[in-house]
Amino acid sequence: MIVFAGLVPHPPLLIPEVGKNNLNSLKQTIEAYKILEQDLYAAKPEVLLLLGKFGETNEQAFVINQKPKVKVDFKNFGDLLTKLEFDTDFALGYKIREATETTLPVILSAQENLDYHVGVPLYALAQHLQNVKIINIAYSNLDAETHVKFGEQIKEIINQSGKRVAVIASCDLSPKLSHDSPASFAPEGQEFDQFILKKFASKDFQALLELNPEIAKKADAEHAWKNILLLFGLIKNLNYTPEQLSYEAPFGIGYLVENFKL
């Protein structure tokens, strides 16, 4: 059963050895992560399902990482000290593949070294979860409805497994929120982020599904949108209360921490 659900950003600057003097600029996000970590710990998950890019992606298929042991480091950002290692619940990963492969394009991967997209939330949320196993699933470039359908099917497999599973969607929102943004400015950036915040608060799932794809594209937030749809496929029929723990954009990139309290 799904015992926890949340959405988090993944700026590498959240890692102390990487962020250093920039950590104060992310104070709201750091504090929100701490609250989310406490709630996650209280949920006592056996498996942490991470939705997001972990290295290898495929435009026309969802990817499940089936490497038995995975590693996280941030040496690409100059941090040679921070290193994590987790076991993968590859049995549950195979069940998801077997249950969906006849109706959806799903492929398996064997990515040992996870990148920061899932490395940051693992660092911030999972270090105190003893014996927790993880599953990584990456979104695709397929349409919105397909992402929701895949999420719904994953939920059914989780329910059948009898395991306590926490779901974390890892994605920044638009990187085009200001003229100082690394991806430059686009008015659709603010439009996309405010739309997401509003629809989360009102639990208006149908509006998320019907978002004009051009808005997400011009906001450079297509992957965030697809990841969110995958998450909502998993939780849309559950009894949850949305709780926005923080939203800030100190570098022109939208960083949202949201707890969908079950």
C-alpha positions in Angstrom: 0.0 0.0 0.0 1.1 3.6 -0.5 1.8 5.1 2.9 3.4 8.4 1.8 3.5 10.7 -1.2 5.4 13.9 -1.8 7.0 16.1 -4.5 10.4 17.7 -4.0 13.0 19.7 -6.1 16.5 18.5 -6.7 19.0 21.4 -6.7 22.5 20.0 -6.0 23.1 23.2 -3.9 21.0 21.5 -1.2 24.1 19.2 -0.5 26.2 21.1 2.1 29.5 20.3 0.5 28.1 21.6 -2.8 25.9 24.5 -1.7 28.2 25.9 1.0 27.6 29.7 1.0 24.5 29.3 -1.1 22.6 27.2 1.5 21.0 30.3 3.1 19.4 31.1 -0.3 17.6 27.8 0.0 16.5 28.1 3.6 12.8 27.6 3.0 13.4 24.4 0.9 15.8 23.0 3.4 13.4 23.5 6.3 10.5 22.0 4.2 12.7 19.0 3.4 13.3 18.4 7.1 9.5 18.4 7.8 8.9 16.0 4.9 11.7 13.7 6.2 10.0 13.5 9.6 6.7 12.6 8.1 8.3 10.0 5.8 10.1 8.4 8.7 6.9 8.2 10.7 5.2 6.4 7.7 7.7 3.5 8.1 8.1 2.7 4.4 9.7 -0.5 3.3 10.2 0.8 -0.2 10.9 4.3 -1.6 9.5 4.7 -5.1 11.4 7.6 -6.8 9.8 9.1 -9.8 12.4 11.0 -11.9 15.4 10.9 -14.1 18.1 8.7 -12.7 20.6 8.6 -15.6 19.2 6.7 -18.5 15.9 7.8 -20.0 14.0 6.9 -23.1 11.7 9.2 -25.1 9.2 6.5 -26.1 9.2 4.3 -23.0 9.2 4.4 -19.2 12.4 3.1 -17.6 12.6 1.0 -14.4 16.1 0.8 -12.9 16.8 -2.8 -11.9 20.4 -2.6 -10.8 20.4 -4.5 -7.5 22.6 -1.9 -5.7 22.7 1.7 -6.6 25.1 4.5 -5.6 24.8 8.3 -5.2 27.6 10.8 -5.2 28.1 14.4 -6.1 31.6 14.4 -7.4 30.5 16.1 -10.6 29.7 19.1 -8.4 33.1 19.0 -6.6 31.9 17.0 -3.6 34.2 14.0 -3.1 32.9 13.3 0.4 29.2 12.6 0.2 28.4 9.0 -0.9 25.3 6.9 -0.4 24.4 3.3 -1.4 20.9 1.6 -1.5 19.5 -1.8 -2.3 16.9 -1.9 -5.1 13.6 -3.7 -4.7 14.1 -5.4 -8.1 11.4 -8.0 -7.4 8.8 -5.3 -7.2 10.3 -3.6 -10.2 9.9 -6.8 -12.3 6.3 -7.2 -11.2 5.6 -3.7 -12.4 7.2 -4.5 -15.7 5.4 -7.8 -16.1 2.0 -6.3 -15.3 2.4 -3.3 -17.7 4.5 -4.5 -20.6 1.6 -5.7 -22.7 -0.3 -2.4 -22.6 2.5 0.2 -22.1 6.1 0.7 -23.3 8.2 -0.1 -20.3 11.9 -1.1 -20.4 14.4 -2.1 -17.8 17.8 -0.5 -17.1 20.8 -1.2 -14.9 22.0 2.2 -13.8 24.4 1.8 -10.9 25.4 5.5 -10.3 22.3 7.7 -9.9 22.5 11.3 -10.9 21.4 14.3 -8.8 17.8 14.3 -9.9 17.1 11.4 -7.5 20.4 11.7 -5.6 19.4 14.9 -3.8 16.1 13.6 -2.4 17.8 10.4 -1.4 20.4 12.4 0.5 17.7 14.6 2.2 15.1 12.0 2.9 16.4 8.5 3.1 19.5 8.5 5.3 17.6 7.6 8.4 15.4 4.9 6.8 17.2 1.8 7.8 16.9 -1.1 5.4 14.6 0.8 3.0 14.8 -0.4 -0.6 14.3 1.9 -3.6 12.7 1.7 -7.0 13.6 4.3 -9.7 11.1 4.9 -12.5 11.7 7.5 -15.2 9.1 9.4 -17.1 9.0 9.4 -20.9 8.0 11.7 -23.7 4.7 10.0 -24.2 1.4 11.8 -23.8 -0.2 13.0 -20.5 -2.9 10.3 -20.4 -0.3 7.5 -20.8 1.6 8.8 -17.7 -1.5 8.8 -15.6 -2.4 5.3 -16.8 1.1 4.0 -15.9 0.8 5.5 -12.5 -2.6 3.8 -11.9 -1.2 0.5 -12.9 1.9 0.9 -10.6 -0.5 1.6 -7.8 -2.4 -1.7 -8.4 0.9 -3.7 -8.3 1.9 -1.9 -5.0 -1.4 -2.8 -3.5 -1.0 -6.4 -4.5 2.5 -6.5 -3.1 1.4 -5.9 0.5 4.5 -3.7 1.0 4.5 -0.2 2.6 5.6 2.1 -0.2 6.5 5.8 -0.1 6.2 7.7 -3.4 8.5 10.7 -4.1 8.3 12.7 -7.3 11.6 14.5 -7.9 11.3 17.5 -10.2 12.1 21.2 -10.3 9.3 23.4 -11.7 10.0 26.0 -14.4 13.6 27.2 -14.8 12.4 30.3 -16.7 11.0 32.4 -13.9 13.2 35.5 -14.2 15.7 37.2 -16.4 18.5 35.8 -14.2 17.3 32.2 -14.8 19.9 29.8 -16.3 17.4 28.9 -19.0 16.5 32.6 -19.7 13.0 34.1 -19.0 9.7 33.1 -20.4 6.3 34.4 -19.1 5.0 30.9 -19.4 7.4 30.0 -16.5 5.4 31.9 -13.9 2.1 30.8 -15.5 3.1 27.1 -15.3 4.3 27.3 -11.7 1.3 29.2 -10.4 -1.0 26.8 -12.3 0.6 23.8 -10.5 0.5 25.5 -7.1 -3.2 26.4 -7.5 -4.3 23.0 -8.8 -2.4 21.1 -6.1 -4.1 23.2 -3.5 -7.6 22.6 -5.0 -6.9 18.9 -5.8 -8.0 19.7 -9.3 -6.5 16.7 -11.0 -8.4 17.0 -14.2 -7.0 20.5 -14.8 -3.5 19.1 -14.5 -4.3 16.5 -17.1 -5.8 19.0 -19.5 -2.9 21.6 -19.2 -2.0 23.0 -22.7 1.3 21.1 -23.5 2.6 24.3 -25.1 2.6 26.1 -21.8 4.7 23.3 -20.2 7.0 23.4 -23.3 7.6 27.1 -23.3 8.1 27.0 -19.5 10.8 24.3 -20.1 8.8 22.2 -17.6 7.6 19.3 -19.7 9.5 16.7 -17.7 8.1 18.2 -14.4 4.6 18.0 -15.8 5.0 14.4 -16.9 6.5 13.4 -13.5 3.6 15.1 -11.7 1.1 13.2 -13.9 2.8 10.0 -13.1 2.6 10.8 -9.4 -1.1 11.7 -9.7 -1.9 8.4 -11.4 -0.6 6.8 -8.3 -2.5 8.9 -5.7 -5.5 10.5 -7.4 -8.0 8.0 -6.0 -6.4 8.0 -2.5 -7.7 10.1 0.4 -5.1 12.8 0.7 -4.7 16.4 1.8 -2.3 18.6 -0.1 0.2 20.6 2.1 2.6 23.1 0.5 5.6 23.1 2.7 7.6 25.6 0.7 7.9 27.3 -2.7 10.8 29.6 -3.6 12.8 30.5 -6.7 16.0 32.2 -5.5 17.8 31.3 -8.8 14.9 31.7 -11.1 14.0 28.0 -10.9 10.8 26.9 -9.1 11.5 24.8 -6.1 8.4 23.2 -4.6 8.1 20.9 -1.6 4.6 19.4 -1.4 3.3 16.8 1.0 0.2 14.9 0.0 -0.8 13.7 3.4 -2.6 10.4 3.2 
